[in-house]
Amino acid sequence: MLGYAARRIAGIVPVLLILITVSFFVVRLAPGGPFDQARPLPPRTRAELEQLYGLNRPLIVQYWHYLQGLAHGDLGPSFKMHDDTVAGLIAQGLPVSLTLGSSALALALLIGVPLGLWAALGRGGALDHAVCAFAAVSLALPSFVTGPFLALAFGLWLHWLPVAGWQAGEPRYLILPAVTLALPVCASVARLMRGGMLDVIEASFVRSARARGLGRWRVLRHHALRPALVPVVSYLGPAVASLVTGSLVVETVFELPGTGRYLVQGALNRDYTLVMGMVLLYGTLTLLCNLAADLIHAWLDPRVRGEHA
């Protein structure tokens, strides 16, 4: 297990380097620049700004200096928000995005896993059909539809919950965006759990356990549940990353001060360092989440470790 984990961890560094390299050149080769405005700057002012931020140097030199800064933990200053560094902006928004993403993940697992399990055990029954219908509707409706509808229903009509804003330590501001973000993940988890359990309960080792006279719930808990969770765990790697990094729409709908807005602002303003900082953050989180999913998958299914030995 340790050897498998070491190989997976070692693979993260070259992937990150490729991501940084491609993003660096693509962002700078795109039309426009950080100092393009509706009202053009005087040539002298523009030249001074480019010299200040090193944009007058060859592209390969800029890339090398950026890598040197990353090696020392420096993500650079924001070209548009002159009083802030990229690291400072990420530090402001990341706690909100992490809180929202982790809450949505917990909600999706607490609801999705039991729903999928019950649907599989009652295959063909009313609950099974209800779970499948719920999953289909939740996956079909995008967040920019679900979010405003929930805000309208529970905020404006019933006046139960706030529809926008953020106050640390106030869970009521988190409920609607977390539910909005969790719905499609919950639906996917329920479907995967249902499918995984249906495959496992027909396996020979489960039938053998039943033949030995073990009770239904004991068979499920000790023999069927662990392999049935493998598809769910495999899905959770990219799902967790998308919950944290893909909450842009939800953060916009509910006006949350997360990191998603910085990516949009940086892209629109050609704020190179801010875009690079967000890409690096999202890429690192995605790789770490996939690594955690792979390690849990290997723990649940030892055959995975054997295939990569």
C-alpha positions, 0 to 999 in steps of 0.5 A: 500500500505504501509503495502504491501511495508513493507512486501516486504521489510522485506523479502529481509533481510532473502533472502540476508542472505541465498544468502550470506551463500550459496555463502560463503560455495560453493565458499570455497568448490570449488577446488583450492584456492586463492594462487594456482599458476602455480608455487607453493608458498613455504610452509612458504609463503603460511602459512603466507598468509593464516594466514594474510587473516584468511584462516587457521581458521575453515570455520565457524569462517571465515564465522562469521568474514565475517558477522561481516565485512559485518555488518560494511560495510567491504567487505574485501580485494582482495586476488589477487589485494593486493592494492585494497579492494573489495569495492574499485573495485566495486566503480570503475566498478559500475558507468560504469555498471550502466550507460550502464544498465540504458541507455539500459533500457531507450532505450528498453522502449522508443522503445519497448513500442510504438512498442508493442502498435502499433503492437497490434492496427494494429493486423494482419497488416504489422507493426504487422508482422514486430514487431513480426519478429524483436522480434524473431530475436532480441531474437534469436541472442545472445549478443556475435553475435550482439555486434561484428556485430554492431562494425564491421558495424558501427565502422570498415566499416562506422567509425561512432562510436568507437568499444571499450574503455570508456571515461566518458562523451563521449556518442559515446562510449556508443551507440554500447554497449547500443544498443547491450544490449537493443535489447533482452530486447526491443524485450521482452518488445514489445512482452509483450506490444503487448500481454497485450494490445490485452488482455485489448482491448477485456476486458468489461471495455474497450468496455463499455468506447467505448460504452459511445462514448469516443475517441479511444486514450482517451480510450487507455490513460485512460483505457487500457494503465495502465493494459496493462503495468502490464506484462511489469512491471512484466518483468522489475524487473529481466530484469533491474537486468540482464541489470546491472549485466548480461552485462559481455559479452557486457563489454568484447566485447567492453572492458568496465571497468565495474563490470562484469570483476571482477566476472570472474577474481575473479572466475578464481583466487579463489578470495573469497572476490571479488566473494562474493562482486560481488555476494552480489552486484548482489543479492542486485540489483536483489532483489531491482529491483524485489521489485520496480517491485512488488510495481509498479505492485501493484500500477497498479493493486490494486488486487495484494495488496488485495491478499497479505493483 
